[in-house]
Amino acid sequence: MSANTSELEYDKAAFFYDEIMNAFIMDFSFYNDLVEILKPDSVLELGCGMGRLFSIFLKTANVVTGIDLSEEMLAEGRKYFADRTPDNAVTEFIQADIRSFSLERKYDLIVMALSVLKHLSSEEDRLAAIANARNHLSDNGFLAIDTTPYLYTSESTSWINAADSMVASWVPDRSILAGYQWKKTVDGNNETLHWRYHQNEQTQFEHHFTVYPYKLEQLFDHIARANMYPQQLLTEWEANGLGTEGKRFIGLVSRHDRSWESKQQFLERVAQRDRKLWSDHQHYLQAHR
């Protein structure tokens, strides 16, 4: 997949991102916990879209920078945060490729949220993105990665009502999902996630985007080849991630081989909330039988 293809694909559905995907809050607690514990002065998000997480970062950061390919989504982010950025802070939305961008600043926290690396089609591209993130990370900073080998499910599906799936727990109000459906198509090394708005037997909107399988073993290899060190915190969002059943890597990556001294404090926060979320359709079905 070329950078231009990805940009065109996402520009076409900027409004869908604003209405639905920008409402996703399933990972908010993870980043809230990180920000409250780490208290970063500067945050860089790679694949930031419209800045869904920026309000969290601005709780402590004086500089929040986002990199994305889609100028349309970046423009929406600039518009939204024009009067929502504190006077003592700066938000930046920069159109660039996460594999090759170059900024003068180094950041305390760099974020790769919601499997952004799966939008890159080759191992070389993913390694380049991780290595480039390292180049922009402060010496004692952390790269936070949340990724899964397969989005939603590893198998092809028929159309599924979003409000009757695990997606309902990802938004603050499931009523916004009324009429929306999703399905997954797996064809070799291509995964296509389809969304549509379908009511009264008519489809009023349909969008799809393509991602690529990214096994966690490949991720760990790329982290090592970038001369960095991973610490897995969770295997799934929220309390389900405290066990071993989850399929995600949710954790921190650093320049040095060291344990995060606040890991236990972080895990206790997750356990106390005791929220149960799944990002995998098979796990969701098993839990709701």
C-alpha positions, 0 to 999 in steps of 0.5 A: 500500500502506498502512502498516497493510497492510504491518504486518499482512502482516509480523506474520503471517510474523514466525516466517518472518522469524526462521527464514529472512530473519533468517538472511540474511547476504549483506550482512553484509560490506558493513555490517561494512566500513562499521562498521569503517571509519567507526566510527559512535557512533550508528546508525539502521536504517529497516525494521529488523525484528528487528534482523538487523544490530544485532550488527554496529552494536554493534561501535562504536556506543553507540546503535543505534535501529531503526524498523519498522512491525511491533510483533511483529518489534520485540518479538522484537528487544527480547527477543533483544537484552535480554541481548546489548547491551553494558553501555555501549550502548543498543538501541532498537526503535521502532514508527513510519513511516519517512516521518514518525518524529521523534527528537531524536537525529541519527545518524552512520550511517543504514541502509536495507538490502535494498531497504526503499524498495521497500515504499513504493508511491509516489514521494512516500512514498519521497522523504519517507522519504529526506528524513526520513532526512536530517533525522536524519543528522549533518552529516558522517554517511552514509546507507547504501542498498542497493536494487535495481529488482526483488527477485530477478528482474524477471519472473514465475516458477514455484515455485523450490526456495530451496536450488537458487537464489541464496538458498542463498548468502545463508544460512550453512547451506543446509540450513535452506532444505530444503522452502522455495520462492519464486516471483515474480509481476509484475503491472503496478506490483505485484511479489509475492514468495511463499514457502512450505514445501512437502514431500510435495506438501503446503504447510504454510506460505505467505507473500507480500509486495508491493513496487513497482518502483523504478528507480535513476534515480528513487532518484537523483532523490529523493536530489537532491530531498532535497538529498543526494549519492550515491556508488555503491560496488557494483552487487551484493553482494561481488566481483560488485559491483565490475563493472558487471553488477549491478543494485543501488545499494549506496552512501553518501549524504551531506549534502555533495558530497564523495568518501568518503576511504576508498572505495579501502580499502573496495573493496580489502576486497571484492576481497580476499574475492573472494566471488561473490554474485548477488541477481538470478535471471537473473544466477545462472542465467547464472553456473551454466549 
